[in-house]
Amino acid sequence: MPDRACASPGSPAFRAGVHPGDVITSIDGTAASGMSSDDVANRLKGPRGTKVNVTMTRVGASSPINFDLVRDEIPNNSIDLAYEIKPDIGYIHIRQFQETTGREFDDAVSNFGPNLKGLVLDLRGNPGGVLVEAVSVCDRLLKRGRSSFRSAGGPSLSRFIARRTAMATASPSWCW
């Protein structure tokens, strides 16, 4: 089965216009048919700043599409979506709690502007991660002194209490 593109937001392929589902047909002039996924990945990877030419087919396109990509570091952000679902109501999806989640959360909320009235926090598919960062996000949403969650790992029960002052919004935040 041919390899299908999955361009991460911020990646060179994403910036060049590669769409999910595009099929890789050649890499630097070498046909990709018969290559394993590892072979394809190894040919696409390389030193930062070097170039790779990738030819792809796309549903609805009349001919193959060539992409001249410049290899770069692919960002691995914990927040992959942050946008307003309607004026002054933000939506944030946290893929996983990582070392940068609290900062990414602050940046996303800041980008919504000062009139934010509500927030949808989407944790679907989130496997967890760095506990201190999960607590950090809770600190931003809960009133100081409120219990954010309890952890029953190991022989003891740990309880985490919000330490900061929550964001000021006129409406509640929703998590699912």
LUMKELO-311657 format. One line per 2 residues: their letters; for each residue x, y, z of N, C-alpha, C, O. Coordinates in nm, 3 decimals, m for minus. Layout:
N
A	X:Y:Z:X:Y:Z:X:Y:Z:X:Y:Z  ...
// end
This chain:
176
MP	0.085:m0.118:0.000:0.000:0.000:0.000:0.089:0.123:0.000:0.185:0.129:0.077  0.060:0.222:m0.084:0.144:0.343:m0.089:0.133:0.424:0.040:0.030:0.422:0.108
DR	0.242:0.495:0.071:0.240:0.580:0.189:0.159:0.705:0.162:0.174:0.771:0.059  0.074:0.737:0.257:m0.009:0.857:0.248:0.052:0.963:0.338:0.104:0.934:0.446
AC	0.045:1.086:0.291:0.104:1.197:0.365:0.020:1.230:0.488:m0.102:1.220:0.486  0.088:1.269:0.592:0.024:1.318:0.713:0.112:1.433:0.762:0.199:1.415:0.847
AS	0.089:1.551:0.707:0.174:1.667:0.737:0.131:1.733:0.867:0.018:1.781:0.880  0.220:1.734:0.964:0.193:1.796:1.093:0.191:1.948:1.078:0.273:2.003:1.004
PG	0.099:2.017:1.148:0.100:2.163:1.143:0.237:2.218:1.179:0.297:2.178:1.279  0.286:2.310:1.098:0.417:2.372:1.121:0.531:2.300:1.052:0.643:2.351:1.048
SP	0.506:2.181:0.999:0.612:2.106:0.932:0.638:2.162:0.793:0.553:2.233:0.739  0.754:2.132:0.734:0.782:2.180:0.598:0.676:2.134:0.497:0.637:2.211:0.409
AF	0.629:2.010:0.509:0.527:1.960:0.416:0.396:2.036:0.433:0.331:2.069:0.334  0.358:2.064:0.556:0.235:2.138:0.583:0.245:2.279:0.523:0.151:2.326:0.459
RA	0.360:2.345:0.545:0.378:2.480:0.492:0.379:2.482:0.340:0.340:2.582:0.279  0.422:2.371:0.277:0.429:2.364:0.131:0.294:2.332:0.068:0.276:2.347:m0.053
GV	0.197:2.289:0.150:0.064:2.260:0.096:0.030:2.114:0.078:m0.067:2.082:0.010  0.109:2.024:0.138:0.076:1.882:0.133:m0.052:1.861:0.212:m0.068:1.913:0.323
HP	m0.144:1.783:0.156:m0.273:1.756:0.220:m0.275:1.616:0.279:m0.209:1.526:0.228  m0.351:1.597:0.387:m0.368:1.461:0.439:m0.427:1.373:0.328:m0.519:1.414:0.258
GD	m0.372:1.255:0.313:m0.423:1.164:0.211:m0.348:1.170:0.079:m0.366:1.082:m0.005  m0.265:1.273:0.057:m0.181:1.275:m0.063:m0.095:1.148:m0.061:m0.047:1.106:0.044
VI	m0.075:1.088:m0.179:0.001:0.964:m0.188:0.140:0.993:m0.244:0.153:1.052:m0.351  0.242:0.951:m0.171:0.381:0.971:m0.213:0.412:0.872:m0.325:0.403:0.751:m0.307
TS	0.450:0.927:m0.443:0.484:0.840:m0.556:0.634:0.835:m0.584:0.684:0.734:m0.635  0.708:0.942:m0.550:0.853:0.937:m0.565:0.920:1.036:m0.471:0.862:1.137:m0.432
ID	1.044:1.004:m0.438:1.126:1.089:m0.350:1.259:1.108:m0.421:1.331:1.011:m0.448  1.291:1.232:m0.450:1.414:1.265:m0.524:1.429:1.180:m0.650:1.538:1.133:m0.682
GT	1.317:1.160:m0.720:1.320:1.088:m0.847:1.315:0.938:m0.838:1.309:0.870:m0.940  1.318:0.883:m0.717:1.311:0.738:m0.699:1.167:0.699:m0.667:1.107:0.752:m0.573
AA	1.112:0.605:m0.744:0.973:0.561:m0.724:0.955:0.506:m0.583:1.039:0.431:m0.533  0.846:0.544:m0.520:0.818:0.500:m0.383:0.743:0.368:m0.379:0.732:0.306:m0.273
SG	0.691:0.323:m0.494:0.618:0.196:m0.494:0.715:0.084:m0.456:0.827:0.076:m0.507  0.670:0.000:m0.367:0.754:m0.110:m0.320:0.840:m0.074:m0.200:0.898:m0.164:m0.137
MS	0.850:0.054:m0.165:0.928:0.094:m0.046:0.845:0.067:0.079:0.723:0.080:0.078  0.914:0.029:0.185:0.846:0.016:0.314:0.827:0.157:0.372:0.888:0.253:0.325
SD	0.741:0.168:0.471:0.721:0.297:0.538:0.851:0.349:0.597:0.878:0.469:0.594  0.933:0.258:0.651:1.063:0.298:0.706:1.154:0.354:0.597:1.223:0.453:0.619
DV	1.153:0.290:0.478:1.235:0.339:0.366:1.192:0.480:0.327:1.275:0.568:0.305  1.061:0.500:0.318:1.009:0.632:0.282:1.051:0.734:0.386:1.101:0.841:0.352
AN	1.032:0.702:0.515:1.069:0.794:0.623:1.217:0.827:0.620:1.256:0.943:0.637  1.300:0.727:0.598:1.445:0.749:0.594:1.486:0.839:0.478:1.579:0.918:0.491
RL	1.417:0.826:0.364:1.449:0.911:0.249:1.400:1.055:0.270:1.460:1.149:0.218  1.292:1.070:0.345:1.239:1.205:0.370:1.321:1.278:0.476:1.333:1.401:0.472
KG	1.378:1.205:0.569:1.458:1.266:0.675:1.595:1.304:0.621:1.645:1.245:0.524  1.654:1.402:0.684:1.788:1.444:0.646:1.828:1.565:0.726:1.750:1.616:0.806
PR	1.950:1.612:0.705:1.998:1.728:0.780:1.911:1.852:0.755:1.864:1.876:0.644  1.891:1.926:0.860:1.813:2.049:0.853:1.871:2.142:0.747:1.993:2.162:0.740
GT	1.782:2.198:0.665:1.825:2.292:0.562:1.851:2.228:0.426:1.865:2.299:0.326  1.857:2.094:0.422:1.877:2.027:0.293:1.743:2.010:0.223:1.637:2.018:0.286
KV	1.749:1.988:0.092:1.626:1.981:0.013:1.592:1.837:m0.024:1.680:1.751:m0.036  1.464:1.813:m0.040:1.413:1.685:m0.089:1.295:1.715:m0.181:1.210:1.798:m0.149
NV	1.291:1.647:m0.295:1.180:1.663:m0.388:1.087:1.544:m0.372:1.129:1.429:m0.382  0.960:1.573:m0.347:0.861:1.468:m0.328:0.749:1.488:m0.429:0.694:1.598:m0.441
TM	0.716:1.381:m0.501:0.605:1.384:m0.595:0.490:1.306:m0.534:0.509:1.197:m0.481  0.370:1.363:m0.543:0.252:1.301:m0.483:0.134:1.307:m0.578:0.127:1.392:m0.667
TR	0.043:1.215:m0.559:m0.085:1.222:m0.628:m0.189:1.263:m0.525:m0.178:1.233:m0.406  m0.290:1.331:m0.574:m0.397:1.381:m0.486:m0.531:1.353:m0.553:m0.547:1.372:m0.673
VG	m0.625:1.307:m0.474:m0.759:1.285:m0.525:m0.811:1.416:m0.584:m0.807:1.520:m0.520  m0.858:1.408:m0.708:m0.912:1.527:m0.774:m0.811:1.604:m0.857:m0.850:1.688:m0.938
AS	m0.682:1.577:m0.839:m0.579:1.645:m0.918:m0.560:1.568:m1.049:m0.558:1.444:m1.049  m0.546:1.639:m1.158:m0.533:1.574:m1.289:m0.394:1.518:m1.315:m0.378:1.432:m1.401
SP	m0.294:1.565:m1.241:m0.158:1.515:m1.261:m0.084:1.517:m1.127:m0.128:1.583:m1.033  0.028:1.444:m1.117:0.106:1.444:m0.993:0.152:1.586:m0.955:0.167:1.673:m1.041
IN	0.172:1.605:m0.827:0.214:1.735:m0.774:0.355:1.720:m0.717:0.380:1.629:m0.638  0.445:1.810:m0.757:0.583:1.810:m0.705:0.596:1.911:m0.592:0.546:2.023:m0.600
FD	0.664:1.869:m0.488:0.692:1.957:m0.375:0.843:1.959:m0.353:0.904:1.854:m0.331  0.903:2.077:m0.359:1.043:2.094:m0.322:1.046:2.139:m0.177:1.017:2.255:m0.147
LV	1.081:2.048:m0.089:1.077:2.075:0.054:1.216:2.100:0.109:1.313:2.039:0.063  1.226:2.188:0.206:1.350:2.212:0.278:1.332:2.148:0.416:1.244:2.186:0.493
RD	1.417:2.052:0.445:1.404:1.979:0.572:1.426:2.074:0.689:1.510:2.163:0.686  1.346:2.051:0.791:1.351:2.136:0.910:1.304:2.053:1.028:1.253:1.942:1.011
EI	1.320:2.107:1.146:1.269:2.041:1.266:1.117:2.043:1.260:1.057:2.145:1.226  1.055:1.932:1.293:0.909:1.923:1.294:0.862:1.948:1.436:0.897:1.874:1.527
PN	0.781:2.054:1.456:0.736:2.085:1.591:0.647:1.974:1.646:0.572:1.910:1.573  0.657:1.953:1.776:0.577:1.851:1.843:0.503:1.918:1.959:0.529:1.890:2.076
NS	0.411:2.005:1.923:0.337:2.081:2.024:0.230:1.995:2.090:0.174:1.905:2.028  0.204:2.024:2.216:0.099:1.952:2.286:m0.039:2.006:2.249:m0.138:1.933:2.257
ID	m0.046:2.132:2.209:m0.173:2.191:2.163:m0.168:2.196:2.012:m0.087:2.268:1.953  m0.257:2.119:1.949:m0.256:2.115:1.803:m0.367:2.200:1.741:m0.361:2.229:1.622
LA	m0.466:2.239:1.819:m0.573:2.325:1.769:m0.609:2.429:1.873:m0.625:2.398:1.991  m0.620:2.553:1.829:m0.663:2.662:1.916:m0.727:2.768:1.827:m0.657:2.833:1.748
YE	m0.857:2.785:1.839:m0.927:2.884:1.756:m1.058:2.924:1.825:m1.103:2.859:1.919  m1.117:3.032:1.775:m1.246:3.076:1.827:m1.356:3.003:1.753:m1.363:3.008:1.630
IK	m1.445:2.934:1.828:m1.556:2.865:1.764:m1.670:2.962:1.736:m1.755:2.936:1.651  m1.672:3.070:1.806:m1.759:3.185:1.778:m1.697:3.302:1.853:m1.610:3.281:1.938
PD	m1.738:3.423:1.825:m1.671:3.537:1.891:m1.664:3.521:2.043:m1.764:3.498:2.110  m1.543:3.535:2.094:m1.514:3.533:2.236:m1.531:3.397:2.304:m1.530:3.389:2.427
IG	m1.547:3.290:2.226:m1.551:3.154:2.280:m1.437:3.077:2.215:m1.438:3.052:2.095  m1.340:3.039:2.296:m1.222:2.970:2.244:m1.235:2.820:2.251:m1.313:2.766:2.330
YI	m1.159:2.753:2.167:m1.151:2.606:2.165:m1.003:2.570:2.164:m0.926:2.621:2.082  m0.963:2.482:2.256:m0.825:2.435:2.263:m0.827:2.282:2.273:m0.898:2.226:2.357
HI	m0.750:2.216:2.188:m0.734:2.071:2.197:m0.591:2.042:2.245:m0.494:2.084:2.182  m0.580:1.971:2.356:m0.450:1.930:2.408:m0.431:1.783:2.376:m0.502:1.697:2.429
RQ	m0.334:1.753:2.287:m0.307:1.615:2.245:m0.250:1.532:2.358:m0.287:1.416:2.376  m0.158:1.592:2.434:m0.088:1.523:2.540:m0.022:1.628:2.628:0.017:1.734:2.579
FQ	m0.010:1.599:2.756:0.057:1.691:2.847:0.208:1.669:2.839:0.258:1.562:2.873  0.280:1.772:2.793:0.426:1.769:2.777:0.487:1.883:2.857:0.417:1.960:2.922
ET	0.618:1.893:2.852:0.689:1.994:2.930:0.649:2.137:2.896:0.670:2.227:2.977  0.593:2.160:2.778:0.559:2.295:2.734:0.410:2.327:2.738:0.369:2.435:2.695
TG	0.327:2.235:2.789:0.182:2.252:2.779:0.132:2.379:2.849:0.049:2.450:2.793  0.179:2.408:2.968:0.134:2.527:3.039:0.162:2.654:2.961:0.075:2.741:2.950
RE	0.283:2.664:2.907:0.321:2.782:2.826:0.238:2.789:2.699:0.189:2.895:2.661  0.221:2.673:2.632:0.140:2.670:2.510:m0.004:2.712:2.539:m0.066:2.783:2.461
FD	m0.056:2.667:2.653:m0.193:2.703:2.693:m0.204:2.854:2.714:m0.297:2.918:2.666  m0.107:2.911:2.786:m0.107:3.057:2.808:m0.102:3.133:2.676:m0.174:3.231:2.658
DA	m0.018:3.088:2.583:m0.006:3.153:2.453:m0.138:3.146:2.376:m0.181:3.245:2.317  m0.201:3.028:2.377:m0.327:3.010:2.305:m0.435:3.101:2.362:m0.508:3.166:2.287
VS	m0.447:3.105:2.494:m0.548:3.189:2.557:m0.519:3.335:2.530:m0.611:3.413:2.503  m0.393:3.375:2.536:m0.354:3.513:2.508:m0.392:3.553:2.365:m0.435:3.666:2.341
NF	m0.376:3.460:2.271:m0.409:3.491:2.131:m0.559:3.513:2.110:m0.599:3.575:2.012  m0.642:3.463:2.201:m0.786:3.486:2.190:m0.822:3.631:2.222:m0.928:3.680:2.180
GP	m0.737:3.700:2.294:m0.761:3.840:2.326:m0.827:3.857:2.462:m0.863:3.759:2.527  m0.844:3.983:2.503:m0.891:4.012:2.639:m1.041:3.990:2.661:m1.086:3.991:2.775
NL	m1.117:3.970:2.555:m1.263:3.958:2.570:m1.313:3.815:2.575:m1.432:3.791:2.554  m1.225:3.719:2.602:m1.265:3.579:2.607:m1.370:3.558:2.715:m1.350:3.595:2.831
KG	m1.483:3.500:2.675:m1.594:3.479:2.769:m1.612:3.331:2.805:m1.676:3.300:2.905  m1.558:3.242:2.726:m1.572:3.099:2.753:m1.465:3.021:2.679:m1.402:3.071:2.586
LV	m1.446:2.898:2.723:m1.342:2.816:2.665:m1.386:2.670:2.663:m1.436:2.618:2.763  m1.368:2.605:2.549:m1.389:2.461:2.539:m1.250:2.399:2.537:m1.169:2.427:2.449
LD	m1.223:2.313:2.635:m1.095:2.245:2.645:m1.120:2.099:2.608:m1.187:2.026:2.680  m1.066:2.058:2.495:m1.088:1.924:2.441:m0.970:1.835:2.478:m0.857:1.859:2.435
LR	m0.997:1.732:2.557:m0.893:1.638:2.600:m0.916:1.499:2.540:m0.852:1.402:2.582  m1.007:1.489:2.442:m1.032:1.359:2.381:m0.904:1.306:2.317:m0.832:1.380:2.250
GN	m0.877:1.178:2.338:m0.758:1.115:2.282:m0.629:1.148:2.356:m0.522:1.101:2.317  m0.637:1.226:2.462:m0.519:1.265:2.538:m0.483:1.151:2.633:m0.562:1.117:2.721
PG	m0.364:1.091:2.616:m0.327:0.979:2.702:m0.270:1.020:2.837:m0.236:0.934:2.918  m0.260:1.150:2.862:m0.199:1.198:2.987:m0.064:1.258:2.958:m0.047:1.331:2.860
GV	0.033:1.228:3.043:0.167:1.279:3.020:0.228:1.337:3.146:0.221:1.276:3.253  0.288:1.454:3.133:0.361:1.517:3.242:0.260:1.574:3.342:0.190:1.672:3.313
LV	0.254:1.512:3.460:0.155:1.548:3.561:0.161:1.696:3.600:0.057:1.760:3.610  0.280:1.749:3.620:0.293:1.888:3.663:0.232:1.983:3.559:0.182:2.090:3.595
EA	0.237:1.947:3.431:0.179:2.032:3.327:0.026:2.022:3.325:m0.042:2.120:3.297  m0.028:1.904:3.354:m0.173:1.889:3.367:m0.224:1.974:3.483:m0.326:2.043:3.472
VS	m0.152:1.970:3.594:m0.187:2.052:3.711:m0.175:2.200:3.675:m0.258:2.280:3.718  m0.074:2.236:3.598:m0.053:2.374:3.557:m0.174:2.427:3.478:m0.218:2.540:3.500
VC	m0.226:2.347:3.386:m0.344:2.389:3.310:m0.464:2.401:3.403:m0.541:2.497:3.392  m0.481:2.307:3.495:m0.591:2.315:3.591:m0.582:2.442:3.675:m0.684:2.504:3.705
DR	m0.459:2.479:3.713:m0.439:2.601:3.791:m0.495:2.723:3.720:m0.543:2.817:3.784  m0.491:2.723:3.590:m0.537:2.838:3.511:m0.689:2.840:3.497:m0.746:2.943:3.461
LL	m0.754:2.728:3.525:m0.898:2.719:3.505:m0.979:2.716:3.633:m1.096:2.753:3.633  m0.918:2.673:3.743:m0.990:2.658:3.869:m0.959:2.773:3.964:m0.850:2.832:3.960
KR	m1.054:2.804:4.050:m1.030:2.905:4.152:m0.925:2.853:4.249:m0.916:2.733:4.276  m0.847:2.946:4.301:m0.742:2.911:4.397:m0.803:2.832:4.513:m0.907:2.869:4.567
GR	m0.736:2.722:4.549:m0.781:2.640:4.661:m0.871:2.525:4.620:m0.897:2.436:4.702  m0.920:2.523:4.496:m1.006:2.414:4.450:m0.921:2.293:4.415:m0.807:2.306:4.369
SS	m0.975:2.176:4.438:m0.905:2.052:4.404:m0.912:2.031:4.254:m1.019:2.034:4.194  m0.794:2.011:4.192:m0.794:1.989:4.048:m0.818:1.843:4.016:m0.894:1.813:3.924
FR	m0.756:1.752:4.088:m0.783:1.609:4.074:m0.706:1.533:4.179:m0.619:1.587:4.247  m0.739:1.407:4.189:m0.671:1.320:4.283:m0.604:1.209:4.205:m0.658:1.161:4.105
SA	m0.488:1.169:4.249:m0.414:1.061:4.186:m0.400:0.947:4.286:m0.352:0.968:4.397  m0.441:0.829:4.245:m0.433:0.713:4.334:m0.320:0.620:4.294:m0.328:0.499:4.318
GG	m0.215:0.675:4.234:m0.101:0.593:4.193:m0.016:0.555:4.312:0.010:0.638:4.400  0.027:0.431:4.315:0.114:0.386:4.422:0.040:0.364:4.552:m0.083:0.352:4.553
PS	0.113:0.359:4.663:0.052:0.325:4.791:m0.026:0.439:4.856:m0.098:0.417:4.953  m0.011:0.562:4.804:m0.079:0.675:4.868:m0.166:0.749:4.769:m0.155:0.732:4.648
LS	m0.252:0.832:4.824:m0.343:0.915:4.745:m0.289:1.058:4.745:m0.267:1.115:4.852  m0.267:1.115:4.627:m0.219:1.252:4.618:m0.334:1.341:4.575:m0.416:1.302:4.492
RF	m0.341:1.461:4.631:m0.445:1.557:4.597:m0.375:1.684:4.551:m0.281:1.730:4.614  m0.423:1.740:4.439:m0.363:1.860:4.383:m0.461:1.976:4.397:m0.577:1.965:4.356
IA	m0.414:2.085:4.453:m0.496:2.203:4.479:m0.450:2.317:4.391:m0.330:2.342:4.378  m0.546:2.387:4.329:m0.512:2.502:4.243:m0.442:2.608:4.327:m0.487:2.642:4.437
RR	m0.330:2.658:4.274:m0.248:2.756:4.347:m0.261:2.896:4.290:m0.237:2.994:4.361  m0.298:2.907:4.164:m0.305:3.037:4.098:m0.448:3.087:4.094:m0.541:3.015:4.132
TA	m0.465:3.208:4.049:m0.597:3.263:4.027:m0.642:3.223:3.888:m0.566:3.237:3.792  m0.763:3.173:3.875:m0.813:3.126:3.746:m0.829:3.242:3.649:m0.838:3.358:3.689
MA	m0.833:3.208:3.519:m0.860:3.307:3.415:m0.995:3.372:3.446:m1.086:3.307:3.496  m1.006:3.497:3.416:m1.133:3.565:3.437:m1.216:3.555:3.308:m1.185:3.620:3.208
TA	m1.319:3.474:3.312:m1.412:3.467:3.200:m1.553:3.479:3.255:m1.582:3.434:3.366  m1.640:3.541:3.178:m1.778:3.560:3.222:m1.856:3.430:3.220:m1.952:3.415:3.295
SP	m1.815:3.335:3.135:m1.884:3.206:3.123:m1.791:3.097:3.169:m1.670:3.117:3.180  m1.848:2.980:3.196:m1.763:2.869:3.242:m1.677:2.813:3.129:m1.698:2.843:3.011
SW	m1.582:2.733:3.168:m1.502:2.657:3.073:m1.559:2.515:3.070:m1.607:2.465:3.172  m1.553:2.452:2.955:m1.602:2.314:2.942:m1.487:2.226:2.901:m1.404:2.264:2.818
CW	m1.482:2.110:2.958:m1.381:2.012:2.921:m1.451:1.883:2.882:m1.551:1.843:2.943  m1.398:1.819:2.780:m1.446:1.685:2.749:m1.337:1.606:2.683:m1.357:1.490:2.649
// end
